[in-house]
Amino acid sequence: MEGIQHRIVKVNGINMHIAEKGQGPVILFLHGFPELWYSWRHQITALASLGYRAVAPDLRGFGDTDAPPDVTSYTCFHVIGDLVGLIDTVAPNDEKVFVVGHDWGAIMAWFLCLFRPDRVKALVNLSVVFNPFGSINNVIEALRAYYGDNYYMCRFQEPGEIEAEFAQIGTETVIKEFLTFRTPGPIILPKGKGFGHPPDAPMALPSWLSEEDVKYFTAKFDKKGFTGGINYYRNINL
């Protein structure tokens, strides 16, 4: 990660941490859950070497960016406000930027294109397709009806409940469980049973994820907690 610079910028009333490298057209990288700017460390270096300015924030509620305490402070309007403020900072002359999103970052990237197409040059999204407005009135209840009460997005809805379970499991184990999950099916979290197997069960890391990477994520989520990221799920219907 040599040459990646870090700073805090003031956007939309919060302090946002960003990592950046390179000079040239801006590429904005938006991470998912449970992730951080760090998820894009290889892409930042690669794209910077090709003549781009790669910028990856910790989204609101994550890492070294502020985490407002109000659950309803994590709607798409709040997050897009943050991103527009960031674009104003890194591309102040009304420049359009390239955007790359994954997971929640992809969802917010779709909204950014809808709300402010004047600021987006092109979009690359991973893992989440666009769902048109009004296609489902209550997304959470639709997911509950299809997957059951133990589907992870449904388990995330009650403030404090899943956070308490994650605290018992341990941050490092939670990070490993999510980042190594490769079962071709929904993530099911039975109440009080964690991820469905003993928390001390050994987990082999894939080649692209090192123990050092896990420790970085763990340190940041130990400090910040999971609530900010989980609050995105609590605002799905909003």
C-alpha positions, 0 to 999 in steps of 0.5 A: 500500500505504498504511496496511498495517502489518507486524510479526513474531509468534511462532507455533508456535516460529517468527517469522512476518511478517504484513501487516495493515490495518483493523479488524473481523472478521478475514480471513486471506489465505494465499499460494502459490508462488512468492509472498508476503503481497504477492500480496494487497496489493490485497485487503488494501486493498479489504477493509480499506476495507469494515470488515474486518481483513485479515491476510496472513502470509508462510507458513513458509519464505517472505519475512520468516518463518523458514525451518526447515532441516529438509525435513520441517518443512513438512508440513501439521501444521507449517503449520496449527500456525503458522496456529492460532498466528496466529489465536490472536494476531489473534483471541485470544478464540476468534473464528472468522475468514474464510480466503482461500487460493490455491495452497499457501495453498488446500491449507493452508486446506482442512487448517485447516478439517479440523483446526480447524473451530472457528476458521474462519467461512467459506472462499474458495479459489482454484486448488486443489480438495480431494483426500480423504485416501487417494485416491492413496497416492503423489501424486508417483509418480502425477504422474510416471506421468501427466506424466513426470519433467520435471513441475515437482513431480517436478523439485522432489523432490531437495533442492538440484537445482532450487535450483541450476538456479534460481540459474543462471536467476536469481531475477527470471527464475524469478519472471517465468516462474511468475507469467506462465505461462499455457500451458493445460497442465502446467509442464514443466522439462526438466533443465538447460533451465530453462523451455524457452527462453533465460533472456534471452528477453523476457517481456511482463508482464500488466497486473496485474503491474508491474516494481516488483512483480517486483522486490519478489518478487525481492528477497525470494526473493534473500534467502530463497531458494526452498528453503522454498517448494519444501519444501512440494512435498517433503512432498506424500506426508507 
